[in-house]
Amino acid sequence: MTDLVSLLRYTVGTDDELVPYADRVHEKYAGWLSQQDQAGVTFGDKERWWLDRMVSVIASSAGINTTDLDDAPFTERGGTDGALRDLGDRAADLIDELNSELTA
């Protein structure tokens, strides 16, 4: 389904080349991580676990919301409660930022 987004973006001329949606999301994620690093923001292993899986959901579903945290694969680390434990108060902000940066 998400590759339909890529096909539509290519067809209407938004994108110059046809790239699988998941590939584009992962490329944007790498850029976002680089920007965070340049800004002095670092993520530990626990935080990266959450971020990497959020990105996987975005790549397959064209977005993520807080209710997704109570589904697999997040439930193996406590779902919403685990996200709050490992990401703190910025969990919702990170979801919003990833959606904004990776789905545009």
N, C-alpha and C positions, 0 to 999 in steps of 0.2 A: 504494500500500500504506500509506504513512504517513497518508493522509487517513482510513483506517480507524481509526487511533488517535484522531483527532479525533472521528469519528462515535461511537466507543465511549465516549469521555469525555463527550460531550454526552448520549448515551443514558442513561448511568448517573448523570447529574447532577453529575459532577465539574466540568464547564464549563457556564456559563449560556448560551453562544451557540456556534453551530457555525462554527468558523473553520478554514480550511485549516491543516494541520499546519505547512507551511513558513512561512506567515505568522506563526504563533505563535512558531516558533523564531527567526525574524528579529527579532520584537518583543522577545523575551527577550534576544537577543544585544545589541540596542541598549541595553537596560537594564543588562546586564552590563558593556558598555563604559563606560557612564556611571558605574557604581559603581567600576570600576577607575580611571577618571579622577579621581573624587572622593577615592579613596584614594591618589592620587599616582602611580599606575601608568600609564605611557604605553607605547604600542607604536609602533615605527617602521614604515616602509613594508614592509620585508621581513617583519616579524612579522605585520603586518596581512594581508599576502598569505596567509600560512599560516592565520591565524585565520579569515579570510573563507571560505577554501575548506573548512576543517574544518566550519564552520557549514553550508555548502552540502551537505556529505556528511551531516551530522546531519539536515538538513531533508529530505533525500531517502531516508535509510536509518534514521532514528530512532536514530542513534548512530554513533560512530566509535571505532575502536581503532587501536593503533599499527601493525598490519599494513596498514591502509588507506593508510598513508603511502607504501607501495610500489606504489600504483596511481595511475592518472590522477585528478586533474590534478597530483598531487604529484610524479610522476616528472620533470616538466619542470624542477623545481627541486632534483632530487637525491634524492627520496624520503626515507627515514628519515635518511640522512646529511645531507641538506639541511635537514631540520627541526632536527636537532641543531645544525647549523652556525648557523642563523638564530634558533632559539629557545633554544638552550643546554640546560642540564640541566633546565629547567622544561618541556620539550616534553611529557613524559608527564603532568606535573601539569596542564598546560593542557588536554590532551585529557580527563583525568578531570573537571576542573572544568567544562568546556564540556558534557560529557555530563550531569553532575549538574544544572547550572543550566538547560540548554536543553531537556532532555527531561522534566523533572518536570511 
